[in-house]
Amino acid sequence: MRGRLIPRNWVNFKNWFRAKGRRLLSTSLLILGILLGSWLLINTVRLQVVASEPVDVFFVLGGGIDREIYVAQLAKQHPEVRVLISQGSEDPCILLIFQREQAPIRQVWLEKCADSTFDNFYFNIPILKQWGVRKVKLITSSSHLPRSQWMAQILLGAHGIWVETDIASHQGTPGNRESVLKGGLDISRSLVWAVVSQVVQPRCLKLVPLSAVDLEAWRNSGFRCERQQELKLE
């Protein structure tokens, strides 16, 4: 049985439509490439400009009390710089650290939303942008590198924020273990989020000023800090 003949006009239309679609796709990709290239160039120039500016924020990735001791010492030396601690130790322990170091607490903020290194940036990029931050000093430990540094440079750099990395010495066994797989996954989703976060701005509703921490209430609850020999609520 002979198949039904397809009208020549229909064949011509299909060929025209395919050619038109390919041209449209090529043009769209070209325009997207030009826009992306322009954005990368402008952002790179902007980053180079702010690289020589003073640090706006000491940004601490939670994961060890050593990092909070270190940033308290920095805050004492640079009281004009804001401190943002992402999911660090319990609030009263951080307050005690700052009191022991005689460091100012007026510009110290505790972000309590993050549950991972990726979350450290996911929730805090909108905060840093709201503050108008152009340069941060990223504080972490050597056990957290180079993954956290790469993520910071990708995610914060995508928003025109220059990153300096500072290492706080760590005593004991690190709580986290770095691996090629973990690093690869975090870097991959950071590249995606660097683009998406230009339009999506998650909000953390648990941003606590250190000056608002009620030490007396924590004392009454019987809470104990890490390194009790150094940090006591009594």
N, C-alpha and C positions, 0 to 999 in steps of 0.2 A: 504494500500500500504506500503510495507516494505521500510524503509529508506535505503539510500545508506550506505554500510558498509565502515568504515574508516580503511584503512590499518594499521596493527599493527605497522609497522615501523614509520608511521607518528605519532601515539600516543606516541611511545617511544621517538621520536624526540622532541615532545612538552613537555613531562615530563622532558627530559634532559635539554631543553632550559630554562624551568622555574626554575629548580634547579640551573642551572648555573647562571641565572639572580639573584636569591636570594643570592647565595654565593658572586657574584660580588658586589651586593648592600651592603651586610654585611661587606665585606672587605673594600669597599669605605668609608662607615660610620665609620669603625674602624680607618682607616688611617686619615680621616678628624678629628675625635675626638682626636687622638694622636697629630696631628698638631695644632689643636686649643688649646688643653691643654698645649702643649709645649710653644706656643706663649703667652698664659696667664701667665704661670709661669715665662718666661723670662721677660715679660713686668712688672709683679709685682715686680720682683727683681730689675729691672731697676728703677721703680718708688721709691722703698725704698731707693735706692742709692741717687737719686736726691732730696729726701725729705729734706735732711739736707743742701742742697746747697742754696746760696742766690737767691732771686727772680730776674728773668730776665726782666719781664714785668709786669706793672700794667695794667690789662685788665679790662676796664670799659664797663659794659652793659648799653647802653643808656636807658633813661627812667625818668630822673630827673636831674635838674641842681645841686642838692645837691651832686650827685655822682661826678660831674666834679669839684665842689669846693673842695671836699674831696681829689680827686686825685691830684689836684694842690698843696694842702698842703703837700701831700706825696712826690710829685716831688720836692718840695723845700727842703725837708729833705734828699731826695735820688736822686740827679741830675744825677747819673750814670745809673739809671734804665729807660728803655724805657716805654712810655705810649701809649697804643692803646685804643682809644675810639670808640666803635662800635655804629654808628648811634645815636649820642648824640644830644645835642642842636645845634643851628645854629653856624656855624664856628666863626663869630665875637664874639659871646657871650662867647664861650670857650676861645678865645684869650684874651678877657677882664678879664675873671676869672683868667687866669694865670698871666696876667700883674698886676692885683690887689694884688695877692698873692706873686708877685715878684718871680714867679717860672720859671725855664728855659723851653724854648719851643723847643729847638733844637732837642729833641728826642721824640716829641709828634706827633702822627699820628691819623688822623680822617678817619675812615672807613665809607663810605656812602652808602653801598649796602644793608645792613640788614633791614628787615621789621618786624622781629619777634625775639623772644629769640632763636629759633632754627637757624635762619639765623645768629645770632651773632656768633655762632660756625661754621656754614656751610661755611661762607665766610672767617672767620679769622683763622681757623686751618691751611690752606695753608700759610698764612702770618707768623704765629708763627713758622711753620716748616721751612720756608725759612730763618727766622732770627736765626734758631738754638736754639730756646727757649726750656728750660728744666723745668722751674718752673715759674708759674704765680701767681700773687695775683689778684683774681677775686673780683671786686668791684661792688656791687649792693646794694639794700636796703632790709630791712627786709620783705617788702611786696612782694618781688620777690622770697622769699625762701619758701620751700626747693627746688622748681623745678629747678631753675637755677643752684644751687649747684650740684644736682644730674646729670643734663645734662653735666655740666662741667667735673665732675669726670668721667663720662662715655666716653664722646667724646674726651676730652683732654687726659684723662688717656690712652685711646686706642692708642694714639700716643706718649706715654712715657712722657707726660707733667704732672708734679705734680701741684695740685691746692690747694691754700690757699684761703679762703673766708674772705673778709673784708666787714663790713656793714657800709654804709654811712647813717647817720641819715636823715630822711625825714620829711619835714613839710607839713601839709595839707593832703588832701585826695589822696591816691595812684591812679595813672592813670590806673593801671591794677588790675584785680581781679583774684586771684588764685582760682582754683577749682580742685576737684579730677579728673574730666573728662579731663580738659586741661593738668593737670600734667601727667595723664596716657598716653594720646596721645603723648605728647612730649617725655616722657621717652621711649615709645615703638619705636618711629621712631629714637630716639637717639641710641638705641641698634642696629638697622639695619644700620644706617649711620656709626656707629663706625667701622663696617666691610667694608662697601662699600667705605668709605673715605680712606681706605688704598690704593686704586687704582684710585679713582676719586678725582681730586683736582680742585674744582671750583675756578675761578679767579675773584676777585673784581677789576674793573677798576676805581673805585672811592676811591682811597686811597690818602688822602691829608695831606701833612706835615703842621702842625700848623704854622710854620714859613713862609709858602707861602700865608697865608690868607691876603688879601688886605683890611685892616680896612677902609681905605679912601674911597674905592669904596662902601663899605657897608654903610658908613656914608652918602654918596651922594644919596643912594637909599632910605634913610629915614627909614631904618630897626630899629625895636625896639626889645630889648631882654626881656626875662622873668625876673620878679623882677626888673622893671625899676628903683625902688628906690635905688637899689644896683649896677646895671650894666647899664651904660649909654654910648652911642656912641659919645656924644658930647665931 
